[in-house]
Amino acid sequence: MFTLGKSFVAQAEEAIDEAQGVRMLEQHIRDAKAELDKAGKSRVDLLARVKLSHDKLNDLRERKASLETFYWRGNDYYIPFYLLKDNAV
């Protein structure tokens, strides 16, 4: 009878340990999901910043090309640069 009682106690302890292990594992899974969501949001923010930077860079390149064209057009007519920059588009 004593052995049977020890067996039930051991099984109960094992069940409690398993339940605690499952709860800990579930908490780790929730934490990992939260970290993945956070990383995903950071990735989206970073991609948006990269796109904005590329757009700004393209705008600056277009502006540079426009100013160079304006400069060379004025240079063909021997217009001084200081007059060109005052009238630049």
Secondary structure, DSSP 8 states (H G I E B T S, - for coil): -HHHHHHHHHHHHHHHHHHHHHHHHHHHHHHHHHHHHHHHHHHHHHHHHHHHHHHHHHHHHHHHHHHHHHHHHHHHTT--HHHHHHT--
